[in-house]
Amino acid sequence: MNALDPVAARQAVDVLADLPRDDAGPVFRAPWEAQAFAMAVALHARGLFTWPEWAETLGAEIRKAQAAGDPDTGETYYRHWLNALERLVEAKGVADANTLARYHDAWDRAADRTPHGAPIELRPEDFR
């Protein structure tokens, strides 16, 4: 993925009030959280969705999780973020549910074969 556009990232931080952050900007507990954030910012910058549309979709995912018993401690925030991203990507026709599931499974296989601390890379055999 290309470097994150700092202007687009700042706009996301300004618009999304519940985003975990400190004085320097968004706070991430794991690299995948930063990557999910960057993907949403990049797709917004490409016009896939507006920030109000994003906020509504993310809010719906959070409400759904809370109704299912999510403790809302903040530790699951980016899981909801990723669910919202997948929901919008599917709703906008960028990828269907089968494609998203196929990539999810491929990433799981790639992670399983990757030594701890090493970058996870997808290979053709991950899509078996």
C-alpha positions in Angstrom: 0.0 0.0 0.0 1.2 3.5 -0.7 2.1 5.9 2.1 -0.9 7.3 3.9 -1.9 10.8 2.7 -1.4 12.9 5.9 -4.2 15.3 4.9 -6.7 12.5 4.4 -5.6 10.9 7.6 -6.1 14.2 9.5 -9.5 14.6 8.0 -10.5 11.1 9.2 -9.3 11.9 12.7 -11.2 15.2 12.7 -14.4 13.7 11.4 -14.5 10.4 13.4 -14.9 11.5 17.0 -14.7 8.0 18.6 -11.4 7.1 16.9 -8.8 6.0 19.5 -6.2 8.7 19.5 -3.7 10.7 21.5 -2.2 14.1 20.9 -0.2 12.9 17.9 -3.2 11.3 16.2 -4.7 7.8 15.8 -3.5 5.1 18.2 -3.1 1.5 17.1 -2.3 -1.6 19.2 -1.3 -3.8 16.3 -0.1 -3.2 12.7 -3.3 -4.6 11.2 -5.3 -1.8 12.9 -3.1 0.8 11.2 -3.5 -1.0 7.9 -7.3 -1.1 8.3 -7.3 2.6 9.1 -5.2 3.3 6.1 -7.4 1.3 3.8 -10.5 3.1 4.9 -8.8 6.5 4.4 -7.5 5.5 1.0 -11.0 4.2 -0.1 -12.6 7.4 1.1 -10.0 9.4 -0.8 -10.9 7.5 -3.9 -14.6 8.4 -3.4 -15.9 5.0 -2.4 -17.8 6.5 0.5 -18.3 9.7 2.4 -17.2 10.2 6.0 -20.9 10.4 7.2 -21.6 7.2 5.3 -18.5 5.6 7.0 -19.5 6.9 10.4 -23.0 5.5 10.1 -21.7 2.1 8.9 -19.2 1.9 11.7 -21.8 2.9 14.2 -24.1 0.2 13.0 -21.3 -2.4 13.4 -20.5 -1.2 16.9 -24.2 -1.3 17.9 -24.6 -4.8 16.4 -21.5 -6.0 18.4 -22.8 -4.4 21.6 -26.2 -6.0 21.2 -24.3 -9.3 20.9 -22.4 -8.7 24.1 -19.3 -6.8 23.1 -18.1 -5.1 26.3 -17.2 -1.9 24.5 -13.8 -1.5 26.2 -12.1 -0.1 23.1 -10.1 -3.2 22.5 -12.5 -4.3 19.7 -12.8 -1.0 18.0 -10.7 -1.9 15.0 -12.5 -5.2 14.6 -15.7 -3.2 14.1 -13.7 -0.9 11.8 -12.7 -3.8 9.7 -16.3 -5.2 9.6 -17.6 -1.8 8.5 -14.9 -1.6 5.8 -15.8 -5.1 4.5 -19.5 -4.2 4.6 -19.0 -1.0 2.5 -16.6 -2.8 0.1 -19.3 -5.4 -0.5 -22.2 -2.9 -0.7 -20.4 -0.8 -3.2 -19.6 -3.8 -5.4 -15.9 -3.7 -5.0 -15.8 -7.3 -3.8 -18.5 -9.8 -2.9 -18.8 -11.9 0.3 -17.1 -14.9 -1.3 -14.1 -12.9 -2.4 -13.8 -11.4 1.1 -14.0 -14.8 2.7 -11.4 -16.2 0.3 -9.0 -13.5 1.2 -9.7 -13.9 4.9 -8.9 -17.6 4.7 -5.8 -16.9 2.6 -4.5 -14.4 5.2 -5.1 -17.0 8.0 -3.1 -19.6 6.1 -0.3 -17.1 5.4 -0.2 -16.1 9.1 -0.1 -19.8 10.2 3.0 -20.5 8.2 4.8 -17.2 9.0 7.3 -17.1 11.9 6.4 -14.7 14.7 7.6 -11.2 14.0 8.1 -11.8 10.3 6.0 -9.9 7.7 3.0 -11.9 6.5 2.9 -12.3 2.7 0.2 -13.9 0.6 1.3 -16.6 -1.8 -0.7 -18.3 -4.5 -0.9 -21.5 -2.4 -2.6 -19.5 0.4 -5.7 -19.4 -1.9 -6.2 -23.2 -2.0 
